Amino acid sequence: MEKMKEELAELLEVDEIKENEVLADFECWDSLTVLSIIAWASENYGKTLLAKDVNEAKTVGGLLALLK
């Protein structure tokens, strides 16, 4: 899980993330970031995510829960 959080922090262009942080509050959060997360989840974890699911996750913890 720590490796996943580190990779996600890199995608969100920050040094570290907390599970209660709201995704929309990240400065880089936009549709391109959502697509990057979808591609990252597929390539690295074999998970198929929809943009709708990523946006509905709301928080870092919610997003990580989609990847479990």
Rosetta constraint file for C-alpha pairs under 8 A:
AtomPair CA 1 CA 5 HARMONIC 6.23 0.50
AtomPair CA 2 CA 6 HARMONIC 6.17 0.50
AtomPair CA 3 CA 7 HARMONIC 6.21 0.50
AtomPair CA 4 CA 8 HARMONIC 6.10 0.50
AtomPair CA 4 CA 64 HARMONIC 7.98 0.50
AtomPair CA 5 CA 9 HARMONIC 6.02 0.50
AtomPair CA 5 CA 16 HARMONIC 7.78 0.50
AtomPair CA 5 CA 17 HARMONIC 6.93 0.50
AtomPair CA 5 CA 64 HARMONIC 7.92 0.50
AtomPair CA 6 CA 10 HARMONIC 6.34 0.50
AtomPair CA 6 CA 16 HARMONIC 6.78 0.50
AtomPair CA 6 CA 17 HARMONIC 7.83 0.50
AtomPair CA 7 CA 11 HARMONIC 6.42 0.50
AtomPair CA 8 CA 12 HARMONIC 6.18 0.50
AtomPair CA 8 CA 37 HARMONIC 7.77 0.50
AtomPair CA 9 CA 13 HARMONIC 6.05 0.50
AtomPair CA 9 CA 14 HARMONIC 5.30 0.50
AtomPair CA 9 CA 15 HARMONIC 6.15 0.50
AtomPair CA 9 CA 16 HARMONIC 5.51 0.50
AtomPair CA 9 CA 17 HARMONIC 5.81 0.50
AtomPair CA 10 CA 14 HARMONIC 6.03 0.50
AtomPair CA 10 CA 15 HARMONIC 7.01 0.50
AtomPair CA 11 CA 33 HARMONIC 7.31 0.50
AtomPair CA 11 CA 36 HARMONIC 7.40 0.50
AtomPair CA 11 CA 37 HARMONIC 7.23 0.50
AtomPair CA 12 CA 26 HARMONIC 6.92 0.50
AtomPair CA 12 CA 28 HARMONIC 6.31 0.50
AtomPair CA 12 CA 29 HARMONIC 7.20 0.50
AtomPair CA 12 CA 33 HARMONIC 7.39 0.50
AtomPair CA 13 CA 28 HARMONIC 6.99 0.50
AtomPair CA 17 CA 21 HARMONIC 7.16 0.50
AtomPair CA 17 CA 60 HARMONIC 7.51 0.50
AtomPair CA 18 CA 60 HARMONIC 6.77 0.50
AtomPair CA 18 CA 61 HARMONIC 7.69 0.50
AtomPair CA 19 CA 59 HARMONIC 6.61 0.50
AtomPair CA 19 CA 60 HARMONIC 4.67 0.50
AtomPair CA 19 CA 61 HARMONIC 4.13 0.50
AtomPair CA 19 CA 62 HARMONIC 7.68 0.50
AtomPair CA 20 CA 59 HARMONIC 5.86 0.50
AtomPair CA 20 CA 60 HARMONIC 6.20 0.50
AtomPair CA 20 CA 61 HARMONIC 6.08 0.50
AtomPair CA 21 CA 25 HARMONIC 7.62 0.50
AtomPair CA 21 CA 59 HARMONIC 5.42 0.50
AtomPair CA 21 CA 60 HARMONIC 5.73 0.50
AtomPair CA 21 CA 61 HARMONIC 7.76 0.50
AtomPair CA 22 CA 26 HARMONIC 7.44 0.50
AtomPair CA 22 CA 58 HARMONIC 5.75 0.50
AtomPair CA 22 CA 59 HARMONIC 4.29 0.50
AtomPair CA 22 CA 60 HARMONIC 6.47 0.50
AtomPair CA 23 CA 29 HARMONIC 6.85 0.50
AtomPair CA 23 CA 58 HARMONIC 5.68 0.50
AtomPair CA 23 CA 59 HARMONIC 5.11 0.50
AtomPair CA 23 CA 60 HARMONIC 6.14 0.50
AtomPair CA 24 CA 29 HARMONIC 5.73 0.50
AtomPair CA 24 CA 30 HARMONIC 7.98 0.50
AtomPair CA 24 CA 58 HARMONIC 7.24 0.50
AtomPair CA 25 CA 29 HARMONIC 7.22 0.50
AtomPair CA 28 CA 33 HARMONIC 7.04 0.50
AtomPair CA 29 CA 33 HARMONIC 5.80 0.50
AtomPair CA 29 CA 34 HARMONIC 7.50 0.50
AtomPair CA 30 CA 34 HARMONIC 6.49 0.50
AtomPair CA 31 CA 35 HARMONIC 6.31 0.50
AtomPair CA 32 CA 36 HARMONIC 6.17 0.50
AtomPair CA 33 CA 37 HARMONIC 6.18 0.50
AtomPair CA 34 CA 38 HARMONIC 6.27 0.50
AtomPair CA 34 CA 51 HARMONIC 6.38 0.50
AtomPair CA 34 CA 54 HARMONIC 6.80 0.50
AtomPair CA 34 CA 55 HARMONIC 7.67 0.50
AtomPair CA 35 CA 39 HARMONIC 6.22 0.50
AtomPair CA 35 CA 51 HARMONIC 7.13 0.50
AtomPair CA 36 CA 40 HARMONIC 6.02 0.50
AtomPair CA 37 CA 41 HARMONIC 6.02 0.50
AtomPair CA 38 CA 42 HARMONIC 6.28 0.50
AtomPair CA 38 CA 48 HARMONIC 7.13 0.50
AtomPair CA 38 CA 49 HARMONIC 5.62 0.50
AtomPair CA 38 CA 50 HARMONIC 7.03 0.50
AtomPair CA 38 CA 51 HARMONIC 7.27 0.50
AtomPair CA 38 CA 54 HARMONIC 7.91 0.50
AtomPair CA 39 CA 43 HARMONIC 6.03 0.50
AtomPair CA 40 CA 44 HARMONIC 5.78 0.50
AtomPair CA 40 CA 45 HARMONIC 7.66 0.50
AtomPair CA 41 CA 45 HARMONIC 5.20 0.50
AtomPair CA 41 CA 46 HARMONIC 6.37 0.50
AtomPair CA 41 CA 47 HARMONIC 5.40 0.50
AtomPair CA 41 CA 48 HARMONIC 6.93 0.50
AtomPair CA 41 CA 49 HARMONIC 7.28 0.50
AtomPair CA 41 CA 67 HARMONIC 7.25 0.50
AtomPair CA 42 CA 46 HARMONIC 4.50 0.50
AtomPair CA 42 CA 47 HARMONIC 4.76 0.50
AtomPair CA 42 CA 48 HARMONIC 5.58 0.50
AtomPair CA 42 CA 49 HARMONIC 7.58 0.50
AtomPair CA 43 CA 47 HARMONIC 7.95 0.50
AtomPair CA 45 CA 67 HARMONIC 7.43 0.50
AtomPair CA 47 CA 67 HARMONIC 6.58 0.50
AtomPair CA 49 CA 53 HARMONIC 6.49 0.50
AtomPair CA 49 CA 54 HARMONIC 6.96 0.50
AtomPair CA 49 CA 66 HARMONIC 7.90 0.50
AtomPair CA 50 CA 54 HARMONIC 6.44 0.50
AtomPair CA 51 CA 55 HARMONIC 6.15 0.50
AtomPair CA 52 CA 56 HARMONIC 6.06 0.50
AtomPair CA 53 CA 57 HARMONIC 6.14 0.50
AtomPair CA 54 CA 58 HARMONIC 7.57 0.50
AtomPair CA 54 CA 63 HARMONIC 6.34 0.50
AtomPair CA 57 CA 61 HARMONIC 7.93 0.50
AtomPair CA 57 CA 62 HARMONIC 4.60 0.50
AtomPair CA 57 CA 63 HARMONIC 5.18 0.50
AtomPair CA 57 CA 66 HARMONIC 7.91 0.50
AtomPair CA 58 CA 62 HARMONIC 6.34 0.50
AtomPair CA 58 CA 63 HARMONIC 7.38 0.50
AtomPair CA 59 CA 63 HARMONIC 6.28 0.50
AtomPair CA 60 CA 64 HARMONIC 6.17 0.50
AtomPair CA 61 CA 65 HARMONIC 6.12 0.50
AtomPair CA 62 CA 66 HARMONIC 6.64 0.50
AtomPair CA 63 CA 67 HARMONIC 6.95 0.50
AtomPair CA 64 CA 68 HARMONIC 6.77 0.50
